Each structure stands twice: as C-alpha cells, then as structure tokens.
Amino acid sequence: MSLSKNNKRIYQIDLFRFIAALSVVFFHYFFNGYLSGLSNLNFGQTGEIFKYGYLGVDLFFIISGFVIPLSISQKSLKKFVVSRFVRLYPTYWLCVTITFLAILFFGYPKFSVNPTQFLVNLTMFQNYVKIESIDGVYWTLFIEMKFYIFIIGIYLILNKIRTFKIDYVVYIWLVLTILNLLFTDLFLFKILNYFLVLEWSSYFISGIIFHEIYKFGLKKKFAFLLTISMIISIFKAASNAQNLESIYSTNFSPVIIAAIIFFFYLQMFLVSIGKLNNINSNKLTKIGMLTYPLYLIHQNVGFILINNLENYFPKKILMFFVISIMLVLSYIISEFYDPKISSKLKYQIEKFIKK
C-alpha cells in the first residue's frame, strides 16, 4: 500500500458524514437526554428507535481513516498541519464560545461552566490536562487528535525510511489491536492504547484499507484485513453496548449492533469499488459541511433550548423546532463564518511560517 495520490473528491462521504451526525443528534435528543438527566422530555418508544444512533461516531472514525491519509499524502507535513488546524479550530472556537455563553446565561441548573474550563477547552487539549469538556461530544475530538498525531508520526517514518511501507503500519496496528483485546489490563497496553487509540483503531484501519481498495481495487489481502477489522469492530461495539446497558438500564441488541456496523462497512466498501458513483454529486458538499458544526453544537445548546422552551410547545413540535434551529445555525457557521475566518487564519499562519 502507498498513501494516496488521488485528488478526486468523494461526495458520498459528505452524505455519510451528515447521516452519522444526524443519527448522533437523534440519539441525544430522543434517548440519551432524558436518561442522562440533561432533559425532562421522555420519548419512550420513540427513544428506543434512536438509541443506536450513537454508533454514528463509529462511522466518523472509519471515514477519518479513509480521508486523513489521503489528505496528508497530497501535502507537505506543514501544509497538512495547517490545513487540519484551520479546518478544525475556527468552527470549534465559535461552537465552544456559543456553548459556554448558553450554559453561563441559560444552562442552570442542569449545566454549569467556569471561565478556566472555557479557556482550556479552546485549546482542544482539555482531556490531556484532565479538565472537563464544556460539551460531552468533544471526547471524539480527543480520539481524532491522537489519530492525526499518529498519522503525522507515520508520515515522518515513511519519509525517513523509504523501505517502510504503510502496509507494515496496518499489519502492526491491527496485531496490536487484537492483542489489546486479550491483554487490556496490562500496563503496556494501557500506554499503547492511549497513544495508538487501540480502543477505536479497527475503524481507522478499516478506513485506510477502504481507501487502498478505492485506489488499487479489491485484493485478497485487503479483503482479509477488512474482515478481521470488521469482526473486531463488531466485538468492540457489542462490548461498549454492555457498558451502556448498565448506564441506561436498557437492553442493546448485539444483533442490531452487528447489523449496523456491517452496514457501515458495506456502504464504505461500495464507495471503494465505485458502486455508489450514481450519488457522487457535488451538491452533497453543502450537506457535508454542516456535519462538523452540527456535531459540536447540538448537544448542550440543544438541550438548553429544549429545557427553556419545554413548557411552551408540544414535545414533537419542540423537537422539530430545535433540530431545525441546529441545522440553520450549522449552515450559517459553515457557509458564512468558517470559510472567511479559516481562509484569513490560513493566510496569516502561512505568512508567519515563511518568515
């Protein structure tokens, strides 16, 4: 395997991202909110329908495995770091600020925040210094950040040791992922898990393999590696569901979980072999751009809206209204704020680097 040289945008990925984000939104609003004490609205059986929406995060990680190696291979290391920074931080800063202000002025008693927490959260490294995230959804950014650092490390190794191929990275990473299942409690694997995200690595590995299939076509080694990765992903997802059962006091079907994970793999596989080209439209870009701000801002800000308006609207109308507000706000951020701020920030950073 070699990291990518294909510049063609795959618009189906934008659609998948949006669906994944929306599934997480529905999970939080209709299932998690009431059971976690973030909302007073109990949706009963409707909540049961959306309780598997949290698995949208798993799809996010597969997609990251697909697109990030492609992104870094098309740029120098500096350009990759700059592009990731301006892609992630401007929107993140705005969403953190909006969430902070919403909690500060309207969040009591279910939500609380302090200025120190806000300032540390702006770095996106709050987990490293054991400061609580202003919004619980930020935990995935911690995982993504570690993946980026890992990929940057691999990029440096590949540039220094030309005979070291990305094949070896996938093989070694997958073996460590399997060993982590067997020796999770060993101190060595706690350290490795922290730096190599072994808890979620099967998804990132799968994404890398899907991209290799997209470039080079399906080969036996890809099929073998994907099968192993998918089995691990299903096993991990089922194990995580057991923890959720104790938190929410409800059952999560391992069969349904396995079916959802299989569907994620199937749709990414179909993209990889070009079977979904009929929906590869650039019109999906706008939808894809909604994903990041929607994911960042929907939970606490959404629940604050719900909690302050619950006495004025029927439940279903209120949820339609709040979801619509979140989508409109995400559109405003992605369409009018992010492009301008990101381009200006990128220009200033590149200007500084050239000095």
Secondary structure, DSSP 8 states (H G I E B T S, - for coil): ----------HHHHHHHHHHHHHHHHHIIIIIHHHTTS-S---THHHHHTTTGGGHHHHHHHHHHHHHHHHHHTS-HHHHHHHHHHHHHHHHHHHHHHHHHHIIIIITTT----HHHHHHHTTT-GGGGT---SSGGGHHHHHHHHHHHHHHHHHHHHHH-TT--HHHHHHHHHHHHHHHHHSTTSHHHHHHHHHH-TTTHHHHHHHHHHHHHHHH---HHHHHHHHHHHHHHHHHHHHHHHHHHHHHTS---HHHHHHHHHHHHHHHHHHHTTTTGGG--TTHHHHHHHHHHHHHHHHHHHHHHHHHHTTTS-HHHHHHHHHHHHHHHHHHIIIIIHHHHHHHHHHHHHHHHH-
